[in-house]
Amino acid sequence: MKKILAGIFAVAAVALIYFYTAGSGKLNEALKQQLDTELATMQQSGFVIEERSTAPKKEHFVITFDDPEKMAAYFKQVGAEATTRDIEALKGLKVGVDITYQPDLYSALAMELYPLNLPDSVRNAAEDDEDKKVLAQIEKILSEKKILIHINLRKNLSAFKGYLKDIHETLQDDSESVTLSMKGATFDGTLNKSALATLTQKITLVAMESSDGVKAVADKTVATYRSTGPSPYDMDADYTVAKITVAKAKESTLLLDKINIKTSEKEQNGLLSSSVITTIAKIAMKGQGEAIEMEQVVFDARTDNLDAKALKVLQNSDPEKDEDAFNAALKQLLSKGMKMSVNRFAAGKIVENGNTLGDIEVKASLEVAPGIDFAQVEQNSMLLLGAIDATTKLSLSETIASMIAKDPRAMMVMMLIPPKEESGKKVYTLILKDGKITVNGVPL
């Protein structure tokens, strides 16, 4: 959804260009001409434009999401990498757009976007009377414009800001009810030659509470995006959530405290590199007399040498409908010498029912040799195994290793292949090389 919203922001910038030297009347005329041009382009790109009406300082029209494949290409052109699969779920969605031309320095143009109906995929999922009852309630919420995005565009359309209308709505069927809330959702960003350059989104609170006692809350979410190059893949993003809590009527609780996710992607010479680093200060789970806490949770991973064209085909193709295209793209992806690594996946401190168990850490890497001869692989699948080098290193505290050893199956493994001792930790290293697997140097 973030990608779709980013695409809409970029579409707005392409469609409506503010001329510094134009007076109020000329401004409106120039904007309307540009809007005519852009809407014509959109209609050739999988959108349907309906119910258009114009006034001296206002515009209204409805955008229908019609052709996901064409729309994905359009979003890419304006700087938002949305796959066909992303948009397929929105097919049939209709979005109302109200535009007001204004003389203000920042709000030279104001837009309000609001969904008018649910996508086909959601409407077609209603199988019984209870589902249809809930859908009718959602349709009523939409008809009252309770789901609405307001956008103000700067004088030269180099920047924008806006908000999502606060939401507090209850949906109810014959057996239960669910209340959905969202408060303080704002955003701002910049544009570069009609494409999204930066975007910051903030949400004070997102919550869901059901009549059976389940409550989920996300506090203080912040997301930032920055384009770092000409490719839609060239980007850095950062996501933080102060706290996520999920609870069920004093039976169980889950807490995630201080979540941060940093992602980065870069395309060079047709090859894509990406990285993700996730940190969580604390994870706490309670229920049925048990309490487990994990602190300093880290997931640091990286992928290199991904063929961008092959990846796009894989993202946009259905292996069941077009198996040949999917398999060809998968072979192309592997033939470039794909590399993947988990630099660190760890919990720095694990506590169970007040007892400190210590830490656990995993490091792993996988590399596929370039230039695989798939004709030979089809004759002998073991050749593919020989083209893969992989290493996984598992490090456990003494206490955790002792707990695992209490399982008879684990005990047998540890007797046959004893762990190594490194800095007071129990360590297992699994290596796949030349089609052979070893664990701590012992062949399997």
Stockholm file with secondary structure:
# STOCKHOLM 1.0

chainA/1-444         MKKILAGIFAVAAVALIYFYTAGSGKLNEALKQQLDTELATMQQSGFVIEERSTAPKKEHFVITFDDPEKMAAYFKQVGAEATTRDIEALKGLKVGVDITYQPDLYSALAMELYPLNLPDSVRNAAEDDEDKKVLAQIEKILSEKKILIHINLRKNLSAFKGYLKDIHETLQDDSESVTLSMKGATFDGTLNKSALATLTQKITLVAMESSDGVKAVADKTVATYRSTGPSPYDMDADYTVAKITVAKAKESTLLLDKINIKTSEKEQNGLLSSSVITTIAKIAMKGQGEAIEMEQVVFDARTDNLDAKALKVLQNSDPEKDEDAFNAALKQLLSKGMKMSVNRFAAGKIVENGNTLGDIEVKASLEVAPGIDFAQVEQNSMLLLGAIDATTKLSLSETIASMIAKDPRAMMVMMLIPPKEESGKKVYTLILKDGKITVNGVPL
#=GR chainA/1-444 SS CHHHHHHHHHHHHHHCCCCTTCCHHHHHHHHHHHHHHHHHHHHTTTEEEEEEEEETTEEEEEEEECCHHHHHHHHHHTTCCCCHHHHHTTTTCEEEEEEEECCSSSCSEEEEEEECSCCHHHHTTCCSHHHHHHHHHHHHHHHTTCSCEEEEECTTSSEEEEEECCEEEEEECSSCEEEEEEECEEEEEEEETTEEEEEEEEEEEEEEEETTSEEEEEEEEEEEEEECSSSTTCEEEEEEEEEEEEEETTTEEEEEEEEEEEEEEEEETTEEEEEEEEEEEEEEEEETTEEEEEEEEEEEEEEEEEEHHHHHHHHHCCTTTCHHHHHHHHHHHHHTTCEEEEEEEEEEEEEETTEEEEEEEEEEEEEECSSCCHHHHHHCTHHHHHTEEEEEEEEECHHHHHHHHTSHHHHHHHHHSCCEEETTEEEEEEEEETTEEEETTEEC
#=GC SS_cons         CHHHHHHHHHHHHHHCCCCTTCCHHHHHHHHHHHHHHHHHHHHTTTEEEEEEEEETTEEEEEEEECCHHHHHHHHHHTTCCCCHHHHHTTTTCEEEEEEEECCSSSCSEEEEEEECSCCHHHHTTCCSHHHHHHHHHHHHHHHTTCSCEEEEECTTSSEEEEEECCEEEEEECSSCEEEEEEECEEEEEEEETTEEEEEEEEEEEEEEEETTSEEEEEEEEEEEEEECSSSTTCEEEEEEEEEEEEEETTTEEEEEEEEEEEEEEEEETTEEEEEEEEEEEEEEEEETTEEEEEEEEEEEEEEEEEEHHHHHHHHHCCTTTCHHHHHHHHHHHHHTTCEEEEEEEEEEEEEETTEEEEEEEEEEEEEECSSCCHHHHHHCTHHHHHTEEEEEEEEECHHHHHHHHTSHHHHHHHHHSCCEEETTEEEEEEEEETTEEEETTEEC
//
